[in-house]
Amino acid sequence: MARVKAGAAANPAPPTVQRVRLRFAKRGRLRFLSHRDVARSFERAVRRAGVPVSHSHGFSPHPRLSWVGAAPTGAASEAEYVEMGLTREVDPELVREAMDRALPDGLDVVAAAVATPPALADRIDAARWRLEIRGLDPAEVRSAVERFLAETSVVVTRVTPSGRKEIDVRAAVVTLSVEPQVSGTPADHVPSGAAGSPGSVTDCAILTAVVRLTTPTVRPDDVLGALTVVADLAPPVPVTATRLAQGLLDDGCDLVDPLGAVPATRARPDGS
């Protein structure tokens, strides 16, 4: 076996010449995939699609895929992000199309862009969530939301493998609102088999929450737990959570697309 020179990598891989960022959705039954399952699906899709992805050095090389803020298992998402290194320059749209074809239905690549400074993690500091609460009167949910927003601190306890952690949900929630109900409007967003009459939204309250990224991250179940703390809210069926967007929070409580240009007010002091 040839000796490796000091300072050189064993079994060096071709260098990374381009980085491409992808936004993908996790829909339907695939919302129950864990982050590791999603990562393995992408690694297999890269090989099937023939994308010239960079690999790590060594004798067990792995595709250079970088992930940011994966949605919790069981939550759907329209805004998951991954960055991949490539060994040659490729049109991002071609990468998007190839990866979308190679991935299973439910993991859908919806946008792509060449990576530019700042780093992807520095382009995301908040997320917008949609929570579908079925089986409760929307007026009851609205009352719980009003009581939550009136508080300055609402702490919930999360059980983790390392023990119990107390999380101040109110400090992380920027906005929380109940969508207005329109009488007679078909409930296209209500899954089949949900409680209530088909075609009616009278038993389905839709919450929209903008949540800052904190440590630990406040998840949809933490928001529901906070509503239980302040108003004893107890949905009779599991709540469906969908992450609608991620990005930098602007002054209007909107989120700036991580794949777009960074606003001047968000640029770093060095101009990046």
Summary of the structure (lengths in Angstrom):
residues: 272
radius of gyration: 21.5
end to end distance: 44.3
largest distance: 75.1
contacts: 767
relative contact order: 0.18
helix: 24%
strand: 31%
